[in-house]
Amino acid sequence: MKMRFCVIVLLLWIIPLSIFSQTYRKGEINLEILVEDLFGMQREDQDYDDLYESLLQLFLNPINLNKTNPEELQSIFILSPAQINSFFQHRSHFGRILSLYELQAIPEFDLETIYKILPFVVLDETEGKQGPLLDRIKESKDAYLILRANRVLETRRGYTPPDTLANGRLSSRYLGDPNNLYVRFRIQQSRDFSLGFTMDKDPGEQFTWDPETKRYGFNFFSYHFTVYNQGRWKAISLGDFQMQTGQGLVFGAGFATGKGGETITTVRRSTIGIRPYTSALEFGFFRGVAASYQAGPISITLLASNAPRHGNVQVLSDSLERDEAIITSLQTSGLHRTATEIRYKNQIREKNLGANIHFQNNAKNLQLGFNSLLTQFSQPFVRRPQPYNQFEFHGQENQIHSLYFAYNFQNYFFFGESAVSQSRGQGHIFGMMSSLHPKLSLSLLWRSFDRDFHTFYGNAFSEGTRPINERGIYLGLNFKPNRKYNWAFYYDQFTFPWLRFRTYAPSQGYEWLSRFTYSPSRKILLFAQIREESKGRNISEYPRFQSSYILDQGKRWNYVFNLDYSLSQNWSIKSRVMGSSFDFGGKVTRGFAISQDLNVDYQKWRLSSRLAFFDTDDFDNRQFLYERNVLWLFSIPSLHGQGLRYYILGQYRINPKLEIWARFSRTQYTDRNQIGSGLQLIQGNRITEAVIQMRYKFNR
């Protein structure tokens, strides 16, 4: 013990205090680099807002290193199996971690790794609750209110006066103004309680009080109250919440990134249980009550939910002239701008009853679990029959059950889950992560989802946006010979046994990514990345008539060259060149984007700016560029055509309680005089967005 104390004192002396300042956790996280690692090449069908929200939940509820377990540490997707195993060996040998400086004494932990995990961990020894819950809520030092307004400055067609149609009726227009309004309040204490609400009005929606159409000021209102560690009760949640257990076949909420620049840790999901829902997305959450009870090595979680859903409900008459309401489609956009969209609002009730039984042994290296979820809709689903959707869910009720496991043996993580839905369709995932050598890590994952496997809250590792109609095997490698160099690679082979939307025949494909990173110091980060993807798609552009069931392989290549450089303590730049090509039907098209960032961080001010030029032949070569935005707002614009884009973001801390952000962004095209279509149409060649946000912290 004395020897370890001497080592910590020595580390305190030789290392600048700025490296591991305890204030680093709140506000110093470099989300941009983390997003680059985890998300890799951005895709338009990915729900990044929910991923971003989940990442921030991890940030706001840091892990206590003295009370954590391998499952929890793995959930942040930063530590390799060897590093996790080394951490627990160190803690088992020396006891409690006394200081964050001590992390440097753990084998396998380098400074880069420590910098990455600092925003997500603490050594809080004061987690013991003191006083009544109401008093702790009143005295909490982590409470804030966020107000945000943003809008597109140009006028879209939906906000112009309506036209008179040939039948004398007026054309459809948005009923509300173009402002997007957002309010968020939250008061919490990590691992103790969380209380808050989120309100949102999308552009084009009316700010009105109309019970008949279920509109009450803001179009969307979400709320939650969750308490943790009340005796044997691990968590009790009222209001809106999500669940993540196993590998996401039944309960798949939370932070799950899939394929990206981080090729090892992201293939596995962690069981984190109940999580408050705080996003402004209007789907993918439960509304009701959930509770988790710990009985020795077994925890039991039950949930009951009765939530409104948006969708198209039609009334049909049968041969006996009886009316029956059916659901033809769900609406997940959350937009209620026109009379038609308003009719979709809250037309459906969705009831859920769920359960999870989770076992963890005393050594905390083995987990076994069971999931069950019953979902019932207020009306039956009756889809318009199409060849590609004949195995999709239909009816009024669905059940899904699964068994899962996770086992940690030294530097190996084994995991898997098998599920079956009411249709008897099955889903399976089995995988492994391993540190074969201190410098080399490996991940393997096999998945199989039947064409009639139905899961509404699943978010498992898959090539498609949902775990259905897919077979695949994934291989990931990461080689890090020293602190300066890193090579990441993955290869994913997949097949789709049945038809898909716009792919009217069974198809197959593959995807691989290779990234080489060079970081000689904390001031410089340089990486080059290449990705190839091949997928089958309908032949629809050939000049002569073709059957709609004939496919061809579309091949896409993406290239990225990136440099992050800190000029000084206050100034930094980021330069990026990215390009792509797409080969389909013997025709090759291309695109590229070049961007330059300049960032300033000086005392109470933070300024970020970017200028980007882009030129693409078509939509298949659109370029995705992650952008800095105001807190809790995510931005990855899709750039296609020809033009330039620029933005400037300012952040100013008026005092310890009050902080403001302002952002101005514009995309200007050189190849068009109209942007968008339908009611989103803008006459002109530019689109401009302005955002202003305020955050007020209480009790500080």
C-alpha positions as MATLAB code, in Angstrom:
seq = 'MKMRFCVIVLLLWIIPLSIFSQTYRKGEINLEILVEDLFGMQREDQDYDDLYESLLQLFLNPINLNKTNPEELQSIFILSPAQINSFFQHRSHFGRILSLYELQAIPEFDLETIYKILPFVVLDETEGKQGPLLDRIKESKDAYLILRANRVLETRRGYTPPDTLANGRLSSRYLGDPNNLYVRFRIQQSRDFSLGFTMDKDPGEQFTWDPETKRYGFNFFSYHFTVYNQGRWKAISLGDFQMQTGQGLVFGAGFATGKGGETITTVRRSTIGIRPYTSALEFGFFRGVAASYQAGPISITLLASNAPRHGNVQVLSDSLERDEAIITSLQTSGLHRTATEIRYKNQIREKNLGANIHFQNNAKNLQLGFNSLLTQFSQPFVRRPQPYNQFEFHGQENQIHSLYFAYNFQNYFFFGESAVSQSRGQGHIFGMMSSLHPKLSLSLLWRSFDRDFHTFYGNAFSEGTRPINERGIYLGLNFKPNRKYNWAFYYDQFTFPWLRFRTYAPSQGYEWLSRFTYSPSRKILLFAQIREESKGRNISEYPRFQSSYILDQGKRWNYVFNLDYSLSQNWSIKSRVMGSSFDFGGKVTRGFAISQDLNVDYQKWRLSSRLAFFDTDDFDNRQFLYERNVLWLFSIPSLHGQGLRYYILGQYRINPKLEIWARFSRTQYTDRNQIGSGLQLIQGNRITEAVIQMRYKFNR';
ca = [
       0.000    0.000    0.000;
       2.841    2.392    0.842;
       4.546    1.557   -2.441;
       1.397    2.407   -4.417;
       0.995    5.667   -2.484;
       4.578    6.636   -3.399;
       3.919    5.873   -7.070;
       0.830    8.122   -7.076;
       2.734   10.966   -5.410;
       5.482   10.639   -8.022;
       2.930   10.770  -10.840;
       1.369   13.864   -9.317;
       4.756   15.545   -9.339;
       5.964   14.681  -12.825;
       2.725   15.233  -14.732;
       1.089   18.634  -15.234;
      -2.123   19.028  -13.278;
      -3.947   20.085  -16.417;
      -3.778   16.541  -17.749;
      -6.078   14.950  -15.204;
      -7.908   17.892  -13.729;
     -11.102   16.667  -12.097;
     -12.978   19.340  -14.025;
     -11.975   17.648  -17.272;
     -15.014   15.365  -17.136;
     -17.563   18.124  -17.418;
     -17.227   19.852  -20.750;
     -13.842   18.790  -22.128;
     -14.998   15.732  -24.054;
     -13.896   15.852  -27.693;
     -17.099   14.603  -29.280;
     -15.801   15.210  -32.778;
     -12.947   12.725  -32.493;
     -15.136   10.209  -30.669;
     -17.816   10.445  -33.374;
     -15.170    9.939  -36.069;
     -13.944    6.775  -34.347;
     -17.327    5.257  -33.607;
     -19.417    6.188  -36.633;
     -16.835    5.850  -39.409;
     -18.567    6.620  -42.703;
     -21.915    8.284  -42.048;
     -25.073    6.908  -43.620;
     -28.327    8.742  -44.234;
     -30.452    5.859  -42.927;
     -28.775    5.930  -39.510;
     -30.537    7.606  -36.590;
     -27.587    9.642  -35.296;
     -29.687   11.842  -33.030;
     -30.539    8.880  -30.816;
     -26.917    7.669  -30.853;
     -25.737   11.125  -29.887;
     -28.289   11.332  -27.089;
     -27.147    7.949  -25.790;
     -23.526    9.102  -25.842;
     -24.438   12.145  -23.785;
     -26.273    9.939  -21.297;
     -23.010    8.087  -20.702;
     -21.256   11.418  -20.285;
     -23.807   12.662  -17.735;
     -23.741    9.425  -15.726;
     -20.035    8.613  -15.398;
     -18.874    5.209  -14.232;
     -17.484    4.854  -10.717;
     -14.239    2.979  -11.281;
     -14.317    1.536   -7.777;
     -17.771    0.005   -8.211;
     -17.846   -0.910  -11.882;
     -17.779   -4.288  -13.619;
     -16.475   -5.478  -17.013;
     -19.923   -5.146  -18.612;
     -20.230   -1.505  -17.633;
     -16.692   -0.594  -18.705;
     -17.249   -2.239  -22.064;
     -20.378   -0.138  -22.662;
     -18.333    3.004  -23.439;
     -16.654    1.271  -26.442;
     -13.194    2.609  -25.611;
     -11.324   -0.127  -23.723;
     -10.104   -3.326  -25.373;
     -10.591   -6.726  -23.717;
      -6.940   -6.704  -22.598;
      -7.300   -3.257  -21.036;
     -10.491   -4.206  -19.183;
      -8.905   -7.404  -17.899;
      -5.764   -5.519  -16.844;
      -7.833   -2.908  -14.983;
      -9.621   -5.499  -12.854;
      -6.414   -7.390  -12.178;
      -4.890   -4.149  -10.903;
      -7.908   -3.371   -8.733;
      -7.988   -6.926   -7.371;
      -4.314   -6.767   -6.446;
      -4.089   -3.224   -5.048;
      -7.660   -2.526   -3.963;
      -9.630    0.669   -4.586;
      -8.353    3.220   -7.090;
      -7.132    6.200   -5.063;
      -6.625    8.723   -7.866;
      -7.171    9.007  -11.601;
      -3.403    9.419  -11.874;
      -3.154    5.785  -10.843;
      -4.583    4.701  -14.215;
      -1.114    5.288  -15.678;
       0.276    2.520  -13.496;
      -2.085   -0.077  -15.042;
      -0.496   -2.233  -17.748;
      -2.078   -1.771  -21.200;
      -3.252    1.773  -20.291;
      -1.543    4.506  -22.310;
      -2.154    8.251  -22.124;
      -4.346    8.249  -25.239;
      -6.681    5.659  -23.707;
      -6.817    7.530  -20.411;
      -7.680   10.794  -22.154;
     -10.549    9.051  -23.945;
     -12.137    7.490  -20.859;
     -11.740   10.451  -18.479;
     -15.056   12.105  -19.471;
     -16.915    8.884  -18.650;
     -15.412    7.855  -15.283;
     -15.153    9.184  -11.726;
     -13.796    8.112   -8.351;
     -16.798    9.352   -6.400;
     -16.770    7.855   -2.944;
     -19.769    9.910   -1.814;
     -22.431    7.926   -3.673;
     -24.041    6.944   -0.377;
     -27.357    8.757   -0.183;
     -27.738   11.291    2.581;
     -31.111   12.667    3.608;
     -34.565   12.225    2.048;
     -34.892   12.009   -1.732;
     -36.781   15.318   -1.927;
     -33.966   17.103   -0.102;
     -31.349   15.537   -2.384;
     -33.305   16.726   -5.409;
     -33.503   20.257   -4.033;
     -29.794   20.308   -3.225;
     -28.579   18.701   -6.458;
     -25.760   20.598   -8.153;
     -26.484   19.074  -11.545;
     -29.651   20.807  -12.758;
     -30.098   22.808  -15.923;
     -32.607   24.355  -18.320;
     -31.955   24.561  -22.067;
     -33.899   26.838  -24.434;
     -33.235   26.646  -28.164;
     -34.664   28.191  -31.324;
     -33.546   27.555  -34.886;
     -34.951   28.039  -38.367;
     -34.116   28.066  -42.054;
     -34.000   31.714  -43.139;
     -35.110   31.144  -46.732;
     -38.828   30.665  -47.439;
     -39.923   27.153  -48.324;
     -42.936   26.577  -50.528;
     -44.910   25.255  -47.560;
     -44.953   28.736  -45.983;
     -46.168   30.597  -49.089;
     -49.840   31.421  -49.817;
     -51.721   28.389  -51.197;
     -52.585   27.990  -54.868;
     -56.097   27.417  -56.212;
     -56.359   24.006  -57.846;
     -58.453   23.119  -60.898;
     -61.234   21.770  -58.670;
     -61.410   25.070  -56.793;
     -59.696   23.779  -53.648;
     -56.622   25.324  -52.124;
     -53.324   23.456  -52.262;
     -51.780   22.101  -49.070;
     -49.501   24.296  -46.987;
     -47.840   24.147  -43.582;
     -50.121   25.452  -40.848;
     -47.372   26.718  -38.543;
     -44.315   28.963  -38.700;
     -40.793   27.835  -39.722;
     -39.338   28.053  -36.195;
     -38.062   24.983  -34.384;
     -38.481   25.456  -30.608;
     -36.912   23.197  -27.998;
     -37.033   23.190  -24.186;
     -35.198   20.753  -21.936;
     -35.064   20.603  -18.146;
     -33.188   18.046  -16.121;
     -32.084   17.650  -12.542;
     -30.057   14.620  -11.612;
     -27.421   13.051   -9.440;
     -25.382   10.292  -11.021;
     -26.472    6.798   -9.912;
     -29.075    8.347   -7.578;
     -31.940    9.992   -9.478;
     -32.903   11.740  -12.711;
     -35.918   13.986  -13.258;
     -36.711   16.009  -16.331;
     -38.776   16.803  -19.397;
     -38.233   17.680  -23.059;
     -40.575   19.741  -25.276;
     -40.229   20.278  -29.004;
     -42.033   22.058  -31.849;
     -40.796   21.207  -35.333;
     -40.688   23.691  -38.238;
     -44.109   24.047  -39.855;
     -46.040   22.887  -36.788;
     -48.523   25.143  -35.080;
     -47.945   26.264  -31.521;
     -51.546   25.811  -30.483;
     -53.760   24.366  -27.764;
     -56.226   22.032  -29.488;
     -57.284   18.926  -27.497;
     -59.375   17.682  -30.415;
     -56.215   17.098  -32.491;
     -54.105   16.214  -29.417;
     -51.912   19.311  -29.689;
     -51.020   21.138  -26.510;
     -48.618   23.959  -27.292;
     -45.429   22.078  -28.092;
     -46.065   19.229  -30.490;
     -44.047   16.716  -28.448;
     -43.661   16.383  -24.699;
     -41.452   13.773  -23.037;
     -40.914   13.350  -19.308;
     -39.257   10.966  -16.867;
     -38.504   10.372  -13.209;
     -35.985    7.653  -12.381;
     -34.407    6.674   -9.075;
     -31.488    4.282   -8.627;
     -30.174    2.018   -5.890;
     -33.051    2.223   -3.433;
     -32.113   -0.760   -1.313;
     -32.612   -3.849   -3.462;
     -34.323   -1.789   -6.150;
     -31.639   -1.049   -8.751;
     -33.871    1.319  -10.707;
     -37.462    2.531  -10.785;
     -38.587    4.675  -13.705;
     -41.843    6.526  -14.363;
     -42.704    8.241  -17.615;
     -40.565    7.725  -20.721;
     -37.738    5.198  -20.709;
     -35.813    2.677  -22.789;
     -34.232   -0.723  -22.133;
     -30.994   -2.300  -23.301;
     -30.201   -5.930  -22.515;
     -28.362   -8.752  -24.225;
     -27.276   -8.065  -27.801;
     -30.278   -5.902  -28.645;
     -32.594   -8.440  -30.277;
     -35.489   -7.610  -27.935;
     -34.437   -4.515  -25.974;
     -31.953   -2.535  -28.042;
     -32.088    1.045  -26.840;
     -28.988    2.955  -25.898;
     -25.599    3.517  -27.429;
     -25.087    1.019  -30.279;
     -22.950    2.214  -33.157;
     -22.331   -0.793  -35.399;
     -19.616   -0.526  -38.051;
     -17.162    2.363  -37.930;
     -13.579    3.415  -37.390;
     -13.571    1.567  -34.043;
     -13.534   -2.005  -35.338;
     -13.364   -4.049  -32.125;
     -15.419   -2.836  -29.187;
     -18.516   -1.634  -31.062;
     -19.668   -5.093  -32.218;
     -20.905   -5.998  -28.735;
     -23.885   -4.561  -26.854;
     -23.832   -4.179  -23.072;
     -26.667   -4.851  -20.658;
     -27.330   -1.487  -19.026;
     -31.000   -2.066  -18.159;
     -33.421    0.826  -17.708;
     -32.409    4.186  -19.138;
     -34.410    7.454  -18.982;
     -35.576    8.676  -22.368;
     -34.677   12.326  -22.962;
     -34.557   12.676  -26.749;
     -36.969   14.692  -28.904;
     -37.517   11.775  -31.293;
     -41.173   10.738  -31.163;
     -40.748    6.969  -31.409;
     -38.649    4.130  -30.031;
     -39.424    4.556  -26.324;
     -41.742    3.158  -23.667;
     -44.133    5.303  -21.624;
     -45.280    3.922  -18.309;
     -43.401    2.281  -15.439;
     -40.363    0.007  -15.136;
     -38.558   -1.401  -12.130;
     -35.482   -3.545  -11.587;
     -35.061   -5.601   -8.395;
     -31.813   -7.206   -7.244;
     -31.973  -10.526   -5.389;
     -28.431  -11.743   -4.860;
     -26.843  -12.543   -8.229;
     -30.198  -12.225  -10.022;
     -31.946   -9.031  -11.074;
     -35.529   -8.970  -12.312;
     -36.880   -6.131  -14.425;
     -40.535   -5.601  -15.312;
     -42.054   -2.905  -17.503;
     -45.527   -1.787  -18.533;
     -46.091    0.812  -21.225;
     -49.073    2.461  -22.912;
     -47.780    4.971  -25.441;
     -49.352    6.901  -28.306;
     -48.041    6.321  -31.813;
     -48.517    8.240  -35.041;
     -49.862    6.415  -38.054;
     -52.313    6.108  -40.897;
     -55.543    4.509  -39.629;
     -58.241    3.711  -42.169;
     -61.788    2.465  -41.668;
     -62.941   -0.363  -43.912;
     -66.409   -1.883  -44.299;
     -66.867   -5.641  -44.677;
     -69.614   -7.516  -46.515;
     -71.929   -7.116  -43.502;
     -71.359   -3.326  -43.587;
     -69.410   -3.424  -40.335;
     -66.676   -0.840  -39.976;
     -63.188   -1.918  -38.931;
     -60.243    0.388  -38.275;
     -56.860   -0.849  -39.529;
     -53.303    0.487  -39.443;
     -51.738    0.786  -42.877;
     -48.477    2.416  -41.798;
     -46.646    3.992  -38.862;
     -45.272    7.520  -39.133;
     -41.863    7.933  -37.494;
     -40.941   11.405  -38.740;
     -42.748   13.091  -35.835;
     -43.836   15.918  -38.148;
     -47.360   17.360  -37.939;
     -47.313   20.358  -40.255;
     -50.252   19.827  -42.595;
     -53.849   18.742  -42.054;
     -52.965   15.242  -43.293;
     -50.001   14.881  -40.945;
     -52.086   16.144  -38.028;
     -54.635   13.398  -38.685;
     -51.872   10.842  -38.126;
     -51.022   12.186  -34.666;
     -51.639    9.763  -31.779;
     -54.083    7.670  -33.803;
     -52.623    4.453  -32.410;
     -52.087    3.155  -28.891;
     -49.258    0.723  -28.325;
     -49.227   -1.365  -25.154;
     -46.151   -3.265  -24.005;
     -45.507   -5.699  -21.191;
     -41.898   -6.761  -20.795;
     -39.585   -8.683  -18.500;
     -35.886   -9.350  -18.102;
     -34.167  -11.825  -15.776;
     -30.426  -11.269  -15.509;
     -27.859  -13.427  -13.685;
     -24.287  -12.364  -12.918;
     -21.908  -14.549  -10.954;
     -19.825  -13.305   -8.029;
     -16.701  -13.051  -10.162;
     -18.689  -10.801  -12.538;
     -17.322  -12.580  -15.596;
     -20.460  -14.562  -16.513;
     -23.895  -13.234  -17.431;
     -27.007  -15.139  -18.408;
     -30.345  -13.579  -19.196;
     -33.883  -13.942  -20.479;
     -35.961  -11.290  -22.271;
     -39.662  -11.236  -23.052;
     -41.807   -8.532  -24.643;
     -45.495   -8.528  -25.554;
     -46.650   -5.713  -27.845;
     -50.290   -4.977  -28.670;
     -51.657   -2.280  -30.988;
     -55.065   -0.655  -30.723;
     -55.880   -1.686  -34.317;
     -54.503   -4.499  -36.490;
     -51.780   -3.919  -39.076;
     -52.974   -4.564  -42.616;
     -50.264   -3.585  -45.084;
     -50.787   -3.034  -48.771;
     -49.444   -6.302  -50.195;
     -46.140   -6.041  -52.025;
     -43.707   -8.854  -52.859;
     -40.984   -7.404  -50.652;
     -43.161   -6.906  -47.534;
     -45.256  -10.090  -47.414;
     -43.253  -11.379  -44.433;
     -43.384   -8.098  -42.500;
     -45.454   -7.915  -39.313;
     -49.223   -7.961  -39.702;
     -51.913   -8.396  -37.098;
     -52.488   -6.735  -33.762;
     -50.121   -8.492  -31.378;
     -46.501   -9.612  -31.314;
     -44.458  -11.573  -28.794;
     -40.709  -11.955  -28.751;
     -38.522  -13.904  -26.315;
     -34.777  -14.408  -26.100;
     -31.905  -15.969  -24.168;
     -28.505  -14.282  -23.992;
     -25.091  -14.770  -22.430;
     -21.766  -12.986  -21.976;
     -18.586  -14.560  -20.677;
     -15.209  -12.962  -19.986;
     -12.194  -15.287  -19.819;
      -8.929  -13.401  -19.395;
      -8.599  -11.319  -22.594;
     -11.569  -12.940  -24.345;
     -15.169  -11.709  -24.387;
     -17.749  -14.186  -25.675;
     -21.358  -13.084  -26.168;
     -24.554  -14.024  -27.912;
     -28.336  -13.910  -28.007;
     -31.057  -16.012  -29.652;
     -34.638  -14.810  -30.045;
     -37.914  -15.987  -31.544;
     -40.920  -13.835  -32.399;
     -44.600  -14.770  -32.530;
     -44.296  -15.515  -36.243;
     -41.713  -18.201  -35.318;
     -39.075  -16.173  -37.090;
     -35.719  -16.378  -35.351;
     -32.816  -14.028  -34.763;
     -29.334  -15.033  -33.595;
     -26.101  -13.213  -32.784;
     -22.863  -14.782  -31.563;
     -19.532  -13.066  -31.287;
     -16.147  -12.740  -29.665;
     -13.712   -9.948  -28.862;
     -10.139  -10.728  -27.961;
      -6.757   -9.144  -27.408;
      -4.584  -11.725  -29.133;
      -1.504   -9.711  -28.251;
      -0.953   -6.436  -26.368;
      -0.689   -4.793  -29.789;
      -3.310   -6.772  -31.731;
      -7.074   -7.129  -31.099;
      -9.660   -9.193  -32.944;
     -13.449   -9.260  -33.130;
     -15.725  -11.806  -34.805;
     -19.506  -11.692  -35.116;
     -22.049  -13.901  -36.852;
     -25.717  -12.953  -37.169;
     -28.815  -14.479  -38.703;
     -32.244  -12.816  -38.879;
     -35.164  -14.571  -40.572;
     -37.324  -12.720  -43.063;
     -40.271  -13.014  -40.639;
     -38.352  -12.121  -37.471;
     -40.270   -9.220  -35.893;
     -38.778   -7.012  -33.188;
     -40.020   -3.456  -32.624;
     -37.410   -2.377  -30.075;
     -34.444   -4.375  -31.333;
     -31.255   -2.585  -32.313;
     -28.820   -5.410  -32.941;
     -25.667   -5.298  -35.039;
     -26.765   -5.477  -38.674;
     -26.161   -4.104  -42.139;
     -29.790   -3.070  -42.533;
     -31.572   -0.523  -40.393;
     -33.474   -3.358  -38.651;
     -32.521   -6.915  -37.675;
     -34.640   -8.737  -40.280;
     -33.955  -10.729  -43.465;
     -30.180  -10.853  -43.102;
     -27.248  -13.223  -42.677;
     -23.722  -11.997  -42.113;
     -20.275  -12.492  -40.652;
     -17.985   -9.688  -39.496;
     -14.234   -9.656  -38.844;
     -12.495   -6.735  -37.150;
      -8.791   -6.139  -36.492;
      -6.889   -3.442  -34.672;
      -3.101   -3.263  -34.646;
      -1.302   -0.692  -32.500;
       2.459   -1.237  -32.513;
       3.081    1.827  -30.343;
       1.460    5.026  -29.117;
       1.940    6.842  -32.438;
       0.533    4.370  -34.930;
      -2.756    2.511  -35.234;
      -4.318    0.438  -37.994;
      -7.985   -0.561  -37.910;
      -9.697   -2.859  -40.377;
     -12.992   -4.704  -40.772;
     -14.592   -6.917  -43.381;
     -18.314   -7.727  -43.377;
     -19.949  -10.261  -45.698;
     -23.761  -10.299  -45.764;
     -26.703  -11.734  -47.667;
     -30.401  -10.826  -47.793;
     -32.329  -14.094  -48.362;
     -35.567  -12.334  -49.325;
     -36.582   -9.220  -51.237;
     -36.020   -5.765  -49.786;
     -37.433   -2.344  -50.599;
     -36.145   -1.442  -54.083;
     -34.234   -4.725  -54.235;
     -36.772   -7.163  -55.676;
     -34.713  -10.346  -55.464;
     -32.493  -12.069  -52.910;
     -29.155  -10.256  -52.824;
     -25.745  -10.207  -51.226;
     -22.869   -7.865  -50.628;
     -19.797   -7.001  -48.646;
     -18.164   -4.034  -46.996;
     -14.658   -3.370  -45.751;
     -12.893   -0.419  -44.169;
      -9.246    0.297  -43.450;
      -7.990    3.237  -41.391;
      -4.404    4.182  -40.650;
      -3.867    6.696  -37.838;
      -0.700    8.577  -36.947;
      -0.554   10.705  -33.788;
       3.015   11.687  -32.829;
       1.704   13.903  -30.027;
      -1.529   15.151  -28.514;
      -1.305   18.123  -30.870;
      -1.432   16.107  -34.086;
      -3.919   13.533  -35.313;
      -3.570   12.308  -38.869;
      -5.580    9.508  -40.450;
      -6.303    8.074  -43.876;
      -9.331    5.870  -44.456;
     -10.731    3.870  -47.358;
     -14.006    1.973  -47.513;
     -15.610   -0.210  -50.175;
     -19.209   -1.396  -50.206;
     -20.970   -3.664  -52.678;
     -24.739   -4.223  -52.622;
     -27.343   -5.537  -55.024;
     -29.994   -3.151  -56.287;
     -32.750   -3.083  -58.923;
     -31.790   -2.363  -62.502;
     -33.968    0.669  -63.215;
     -31.762    2.935  -65.312;
     -30.977    0.705  -68.288;
     -32.334    2.180  -71.538;
     -34.230   -0.942  -72.652;
     -37.050   -2.707  -70.799;
     -35.889   -4.944  -67.988;
     -37.658   -7.091  -65.430;
     -37.909   -5.345  -62.066;
     -36.546   -8.548  -60.475;
     -33.138   -8.318  -62.172;
     -30.359   -6.904  -59.989;
     -26.870   -5.596  -60.487;
     -24.158   -4.911  -57.918;
     -23.568   -1.297  -57.022;
     -20.027   -0.668  -55.761;
     -19.115    2.402  -53.761;
     -15.661    3.547  -52.651;
     -15.065    6.264  -50.060;
     -11.760    7.919  -49.234;
     -10.855   10.262  -46.379;
      -7.646   12.074  -45.504;
      -7.828   14.048  -42.246;
      -5.486   16.233  -40.191;
      -6.239   17.676  -36.733;
      -3.568   20.046  -35.459;
      -3.432   22.133  -32.286;
      -1.531   25.303  -33.147;
      -1.447   26.356  -29.502;
      -3.415   25.978  -26.308;
      -6.157   28.192  -27.778;
      -6.046   27.625  -31.545;
      -6.597   24.452  -33.571;
      -7.279   23.557  -37.199;
      -8.792   20.589  -38.975;
      -8.232   19.839  -42.667;
     -10.049   17.142  -44.590;
     -10.148   15.820  -48.141;
     -12.737   13.168  -48.916;
     -13.958   11.563  -52.100;
     -16.053    8.742  -53.477;
     -16.945    6.838  -56.604;
     -19.959    4.694  -57.446;
     -20.060    1.992  -60.123;
     -23.453    0.668  -61.225;
     -24.484   -0.794  -64.553;
     -21.098   -0.013  -66.103;
     -21.406    3.691  -65.285;
     -18.959    5.265  -62.828;
     -19.773    8.542  -61.071;
     -17.633   10.472  -58.587;
     -17.682   13.121  -55.922;
     -15.437   14.910  -53.441;
     -15.442   17.461  -50.635;
     -12.650   19.576  -49.137;
     -13.085   21.262  -45.773;
     -11.044   23.492  -43.503;
     -11.856   24.188  -39.836;
     -10.513   26.874  -37.525;
     -11.329   26.664  -33.819;
     -10.569   29.046  -30.974;
     -10.923   28.312  -27.248;
     -10.093   31.357  -25.133;
     -11.262   31.854  -21.557;
     -15.053   32.291  -21.692;
     -15.222   32.091  -25.493;
     -15.266   29.176  -27.899;
     -15.492   29.728  -31.644;
     -15.656   27.054  -34.329;
     -15.799   27.630  -38.070;
     -15.614   25.676  -41.318;
     -15.441   26.284  -45.046;
     -16.145   23.306  -47.312;
     -16.261   22.886  -51.097;
     -18.016   19.916  -52.694;
     -18.651   18.547  -56.177;
     -20.540   15.298  -56.805;
     -21.972   13.797  -59.961;
     -25.083   12.406  -58.301;
     -26.861   11.562  -55.056;
     -25.019    8.241  -54.742;
     -21.790   10.189  -54.185;
     -23.108   12.526  -51.500;
     -20.526   13.499  -48.898;
     -21.202   13.402  -45.145;
     -19.362   15.858  -42.897;
     -19.812   15.863  -39.138;
     -20.179   19.436  -37.866;
     -19.920   21.018  -34.456;
     -23.213   22.378  -33.227;
     -24.814   23.747  -30.088;
     -24.966   21.413  -27.115;
     -27.381   18.480  -27.604;
     -27.859   19.183  -31.313;
     -26.272   16.823  -33.818;
     -25.365   17.740  -37.390;
     -24.108   15.574  -40.271;
     -25.247   17.325  -43.486;
     -25.437   15.378  -46.728;
     -23.735   17.346  -49.524;
     -24.373   16.551  -53.180;
     -24.211   18.581  -56.357;
     -21.786   21.512  -56.581;
     -21.248   24.326  -54.130;
     -19.805   25.375  -50.833;
     -20.882   25.192  -47.215;
     -19.708   27.182  -44.244;
     -20.677   27.722  -40.639;
     -19.557   29.604  -37.561;
     -20.442   28.548  -34.032;
     -19.946   30.723  -30.970;
     -20.173   29.750  -27.313;
     -19.892   32.202  -24.430;
     -20.034   31.533  -20.690;
     -21.578   34.649  -19.174;
     -21.154   33.348  -15.626;
     -20.944   29.927  -13.933;
     -24.719   29.539  -14.302;
     -25.480   30.965  -17.734;
     -24.067   29.932  -21.101;
     -25.193   30.829  -24.626;
     -24.535   29.447  -28.122;
     -25.188   30.924  -31.549;
     -24.633   29.278  -34.924;
     -24.933   30.414  -38.519;
     -24.589   27.932  -41.403;
     -25.174   28.172  -45.142;
     -24.984   25.866  -48.152;
     -24.705   27.648  -51.503;
     -25.054   25.679  -54.740;
     -23.625   26.572  -58.132;
     -25.535   23.957  -60.137;
     -29.186   24.765  -59.358;
     -31.726   27.500  -58.801;
     -34.069   25.392  -56.675;
     -33.426   23.366  -53.549;
     -35.648   20.528  -52.375;
     -39.057   19.525  -53.671;
     -42.731   19.651  -52.758;
     -43.524   21.853  -49.771;
     -39.812   21.876  -48.829;
     -38.910   23.601  -52.105;
     -36.774   26.760  -51.869;
     -36.562   29.099  -54.861;
     -32.899   30.022  -55.046;
     -29.486   28.442  -54.767;
     -28.781   28.702  -51.047;
     -30.140   27.450  -47.740;
     -29.272   29.162  -44.461;
     -29.912   28.069  -40.895;
     -29.565   30.064  -37.672;
     -29.545   28.557  -34.177;
     -29.472   30.218  -30.775;
     -29.398   28.356  -27.466;
     -29.182   29.145  -23.769;
     -28.350   26.862  -20.862;
     -28.976   27.900  -17.272;
     -27.508   25.807  -14.448;
     -29.237   25.777  -11.057;
     -27.813   25.341   -7.554;
     -24.196   25.837   -8.465;
];
